[in-house]
């Protein structure tokens, strides 16, 4: 909605203009008035109107002088001049100013005048859309800068430029929203994740903040997380609904509902409100760390600093270590390659973390996980098991933790890694060639089991604990084909099997093989078989 200012020295004309058009329907929310150019300058600087309709000849300061004085301060404001037949000389001066969008000829003719006003409103709308796009892009760059630099060169002037409102005081509320695939479902695209997250953040903002409070939301998407900052035009945080309220419970339930609908575990971490710009970087990182609470409070989807157990804050954290007996059990389990025994051990270790750390700093249990991984890697090195075939950089730098929504699922994944390593050890596949031969069989089975999904090289590499770059080179070196060719061949092989079953529609075969576009499916099938799926089915006698 927009703000209009009418500048006219005749009170009757000002009043008439206020009621001449259905301003509300045109998108004008409020109208302010001034009776001459001098008063118009003061009012415009205070009210920041989007559209100004002004007479030319007025006492103290005429309309053109007012426009000339205002255009440097209000570059996005549109000006419409009320002019009569005797004001031709003034109109020429107005054209030279370059800031005047249109003229309304007195006396006003309704249809003609309405067309001029509508053109102005359309132009304002386009400007607003462009500004919103620019603000979104620049806001995203702002968040990225805050995350990457300890002391970013940012001041309130930059914030004011990015926001769609101006204020003497600003409050900042950081947040991080994350989505984790459930089990082995493919990771969502960054764009899809951002759209879903943005809708929820808008809903949450409307619930927590009064409608009258000016605010702008800036976000930056990176992998499975959406980092954000809500900038509010207020001096105190009393405008925000307390976090431990019914509103929070309802939002938590809504986020849980989205989790079930999209097979994606969604979590929101809400940071601490501040009016200190230099604090935002540390508060964003603090918000991100709050997401680790998902491992301790599985019944919740939204976390705030107040949601951390009081005991976890009051008690001094102590270092937890893997005892010698558990180290021996890990090695014994790998040597025996007993999947059930391995998974039971890993679930017990996961429970140990939950009981021993009890919501303390994530650094404690991450160090514990690092110790488990070190024991396994030392075993692999001692037995000359090829590094690239058993673990990737994600294991070494612990970034794999970001792929899971619960400790149980994460430790199950670690258990499967141990099973994979144990199979290599017990089958005597310690040389590179033997490892490489068997891995392609496992990958093919995995792709067949998930053939209706978008199975990326990264997904396969994570599943089989390979470095993605190494796995890509392995396909080329051992099979003389790239990964995409390998997957497509499996899809086409499966498509041919399905087409031999007359009860399955050809369009359904397309979906079952993981293709979203039927046209693309037919084109690919023709490249591999020199015929369309329908022709292949006919040739097969169906």
WOWO-V504275 format. One record per residue. N is the residue number from 1. RES is the residue in one letter. SS is DSSP state (~ for helix, > for strand, _ for the rest). Layout:
<<N | RES | SS> <N | RES | SS>>
//
This chain:
<<1 | X | _> <2 | X | >> <3 | X | >> <4 | X | >> <5 | X | >> <6 | X | >> <7 | X | >> <8 | X | _> <9 | X | _> <10 | X | _> <11 | X | ~> <12 | X | ~> <13 | X | ~> <14 | X | ~> <15 | X | ~> <16 | X | ~> <17 | X | ~> <18 | X | ~> <19 | X | ~> <20 | X | ~> <21 | X | _> <22 | X | _> <23 | X | ~> <24 | X | ~> <25 | X | ~> <26 | X | ~> <27 | X | _> <28 | X | >> <29 | X | >> <30 | X | >> <31 | X | >> <32 | X | >> <33 | X | >> <34 | X | >> <35 | X | _> <36 | X | _> <37 | X | ~> <38 | X | ~> <39 | X | ~> <40 | X | ~> <41 | X | ~> <42 | X | ~> <43 | X | ~> <44 | X | ~> <45 | X | ~> <46 | X | ~> <47 | X | ~> <48 | X | _> <49 | X | _> <50 | X | _> <51 | X | >> <52 | X | >> <53 | X | >> <54 | X | >> <55 | X | >> <56 | X | _> <57 | X | _> <58 | X | _> <59 | X | _> <60 | X | _> <61 | X | _> <62 | X | _> <63 | X | ~> <64 | X | ~> <65 | X | ~> <66 | X | ~> <67 | X | ~> <68 | X | ~> <69 | X | ~> <70 | X | ~> <71 | X | _> <72 | X | _> <73 | X | _> <74 | X | _> <75 | X | _> <76 | X | _> <77 | X | _> <78 | X | >> <79 | X | >> <80 | X | >> <81 | X | >> <82 | X | >> <83 | X | >> <84 | X | _> <85 | X | ~> <86 | X | ~> <87 | X | ~> <88 | X | ~> <89 | X | ~> <90 | X | ~> <91 | X | ~> <92 | X | ~> <93 | X | ~> <94 | X | ~> <95 | X | ~> <96 | X | ~> <97 | X | ~> <98 | X | _> <99 | X | _> <100 | X | >> <101 | X | >> <102 | X | >> <103 | X | >> <104 | X | >> <105 | X | >> <106 | X | _> <107 | X | _> <108 | X | _> <109 | X | _> <110 | X | ~> <111 | X | ~> <112 | X | ~> <113 | X | ~> <114 | X | ~> <115 | X | ~> <116 | X | ~> <117 | X | ~> <118 | X | ~> <119 | X | ~> <120 | X | ~> <121 | X | ~> <122 | X | ~> <123 | X | ~> <124 | X | ~> <125 | X | ~> <126 | X | ~> <127 | X | ~> <128 | X | ~> <129 | X | ~> <130 | X | ~> <131 | X | ~> <132 | X | ~> <133 | X | ~> <134 | X | ~> <135 | X | ~> <136 | X | ~> <137 | X | ~> <138 | X | ~> <139 | X | ~> <140 | X | ~> <141 | X | ~> <142 | X | ~> <143 | X | ~> <144 | X | ~> <145 | X | ~> <146 | X | ~> <147 | X | ~> <148 | X | ~> <149 | X | _> <150 | X | _> <151 | X | _> <152 | X | _> <153 | X | _> <154 | X | _> <155 | X | _> <156 | X | ~> <157 | X | ~> <158 | X | ~> <159 | X | ~> <160 | X | ~> <161 | X | ~> <162 | X | ~> <163 | X | _> <164 | X | _> <165 | X | _> <166 | X | _> <167 | X | _> <168 | X | _> <169 | X | _> <170 | X | _> <171 | X | >> <172 | X | >> <173 | X | >> <174 | X | >> <175 | X | >> <176 | X | >> <177 | X | >> <178 | X | >> <179 | X | >> <180 | X | >> <181 | X | >> <182 | X | _> <183 | X | _> <184 | X | _> <185 | X | _> <186 | X | _> <187 | X | _> <188 | X | _> <189 | X | _> <190 | X | ~> <191 | X | ~> <192 | X | ~> <193 | X | ~> <194 | X | ~> <195 | X | ~> <196 | X | ~> <197 | X | ~> <198 | X | ~> <199 | X | ~> <200 | X | ~> <201 | X | ~> <202 | X | ~> <203 | X | ~> <204 | X | ~> <205 | X | ~> <206 | X | ~> <207 | X | ~> <208 | X | ~> <209 | X | >> <210 | X | _> <211 | X | _> <212 | X | _> <213 | X | _> <214 | X | _> <215 | X | >> <216 | X | >> <217 | X | >> <218 | X | >> <219 | X | >> <220 | X | >> <221 | X | >> <222 | X | >> <223 | X | _> <224 | X | _> <225 | X | >> <226 | X | >> <227 | X | >> <228 | X | >> <229 | X | >> <230 | X | >> <231 | X | >> <232 | X | >> <233 | X | _> <234 | X | _> <235 | X | _> <236 | X | _> <237 | X | ~> <238 | X | ~> <239 | X | ~> <240 | X | >> <241 | X | _> <242 | X | _> <243 | X | _> <244 | X | _> <245 | X | _> <246 | X | ~> <247 | X | ~> <248 | X | ~> <249 | X | ~> <250 | X | ~> <251 | X | ~> <252 | X | ~> <253 | X | ~> <254 | X | ~> <255 | X | ~> <256 | X | ~> <257 | X | ~> <258 | X | ~> <259 | X | ~> <260 | X | ~> <261 | X | ~> <262 | X | ~> <263 | X | _> <264 | X | >> <265 | X | >> <266 | X | >> <267 | X | >> <268 | X | >> <269 | X | >> <270 | X | >> <271 | X | >> <272 | X | >> <273 | X | >> <274 | X | >> <275 | X | _> <276 | X | _> <277 | X | ~> <278 | X | ~> <279 | X | ~> <280 | X | ~> <281 | X | ~> <282 | X | ~> <283 | X | ~> <284 | X | ~> <285 | X | ~> <286 | X | ~> <287 | X | ~> <288 | X | ~> <289 | X | ~> <290 | X | ~> <291 | X | ~> <292 | X | ~> <293 | X | ~> <294 | X | ~> <295 | X | ~> <296 | X | _> <297 | X | _> <298 | X | _> <299 | X | _> <300 | X | _> <301 | X | _> <302 | X | >> <303 | X | >> <304 | X | >> <305 | X | ~> <306 | X | ~> <307 | X | ~> <308 | X | _> <309 | X | _> <310 | X | ~> <311 | X | ~> <312 | X | ~> <313 | X | ~> <314 | X | ~> <315 | X | _> <316 | X | _> <317 | X | _> <318 | X | _> <319 | X | _> <320 | X | _> <321 | X | _> <322 | X | _> <323 | X | _> <324 | X | ~> <325 | X | ~> <326 | X | ~> <327 | X | ~> <328 | X | ~> <329 | X | ~> <330 | X | ~> <331 | X | ~> <332 | X | ~> <333 | X | ~> <334 | X | ~> <335 | X | ~> <336 | X | ~> <337 | X | _> <338 | X | _> <339 | X | ~> <340 | X | ~> <341 | X | ~> <342 | X | ~> <343 | X | ~> <344 | X | ~> <345 | X | ~> <346 | X | ~> <347 | X | ~> <348 | X | ~> <349 | X | ~> <350 | X | ~> <351 | X | ~> <352 | X | ~> <353 | X | ~> <354 | X | ~> <355 | X | ~> <356 | X | ~> <357 | X | ~> <358 | X | _> <359 | X | _> <360 | X | _> <361 | X | _> <362 | X | ~> <363 | X | ~> <364 | X | ~> <365 | X | ~> <366 | X | ~> <367 | X | ~> <368 | X | ~> <369 | X | ~> <370 | X | ~> <371 | X | ~> <372 | X | ~> <373 | X | ~> <374 | X | ~> <375 | X | ~> <376 | X | ~> <377 | X | ~> <378 | X | ~> <379 | X | ~> <380 | X | ~> <381 | X | ~> <382 | X | ~> <383 | X | _> <384 | X | _> <385 | X | _> <386 | X | _> <387 | X | ~> <388 | X | ~> <389 | X | ~> <390 | X | _> <391 | X | _> <392 | X | _> <393 | X | ~> <394 | X | ~> <395 | X | ~> <396 | X | ~> <397 | X | _> <398 | X | _> <399 | X | ~> <400 | X | ~> <401 | X | ~> <402 | X | ~> <403 | X | ~> <404 | X | _> <405 | X | _> <406 | X | _> <407 | X | ~> <408 | X | ~> <409 | X | ~> <410 | X | ~> <411 | X | ~> <412 | X | ~> <413 | X | ~> <414 | X | ~> <415 | X | ~> <416 | X | ~> <417 | X | ~> <418 | X | ~> <419 | X | ~> <420 | X | ~> <421 | X | ~> <422 | X | ~> <423 | X | ~> <424 | X | ~> <425 | X | ~> <426 | X | ~> <427 | X | _> <428 | X | _> <429 | X | _> <430 | X | _> <431 | X | _> <432 | X | ~> <433 | X | ~> <434 | X | ~> <435 | X | ~> <436 | X | ~> <437 | X | ~> <438 | X | ~> <439 | X | ~> <440 | X | ~> <441 | X | ~> <442 | X | ~> <443 | X | ~> <444 | X | ~> <445 | X | ~> <446 | X | ~> <447 | X | ~> <448 | X | ~> <449 | X | ~> <450 | X | _> <451 | X | _> <452 | X | _> <453 | X | _> <454 | X | _> <455 | X | _> <456 | X | _> <457 | X | ~> <458 | X | ~> <459 | X | ~> <460 | X | ~> <461 | X | ~> <462 | X | ~> <463 | X | ~> <464 | X | _> <465 | X | _> <466 | X | _> <467 | X | _> <468 | X | ~> <469 | X | ~> <470 | X | ~> <471 | X | ~> <472 | X | ~> <473 | X | ~> <474 | X | ~> <475 | X | ~> <476 | X | ~> <477 | X | ~> <478 | X | ~> <479 | X | ~> <480 | X | _> <481 | X | _> <482 | X | _> <483 | X | ~> <484 | X | ~> <485 | X | ~> <486 | X | ~> <487 | X | ~> <488 | X | ~> <489 | X | ~> <490 | X | ~> <491 | X | ~> <492 | X | ~> <493 | X | ~> <494 | X | ~> <495 | X | ~> <496 | X | ~> <497 | X | ~> <498 | X | ~> <499 | X | ~> <500 | X | _> <501 | X | _> <502 | X | _> <503 | X | _> <504 | X | _> <505 | X | _> <506 | X | ~> <507 | X | ~> <508 | X | ~> <509 | X | ~> <510 | X | ~> <511 | X | ~> <512 | X | ~> <513 | X | _> <514 | X | _> <515 | X | _> <516 | X | _> <517 | X | _> <518 | X | ~> <519 | X | ~> <520 | X | ~> <521 | X | ~> <522 | X | ~> <523 | X | ~> <524 | X | ~> <525 | X | ~> <526 | X | ~> <527 | X | ~> <528 | X | ~> <529 | X | ~> <530 | X | _> <531 | X | _> <532 | X | _> <533 | X | ~> <534 | X | ~> <535 | X | ~> <536 | X | ~> <537 | X | ~> <538 | X | ~> <539 | X | ~> <540 | X | _> <541 | X | _> <542 | X | _>>
//
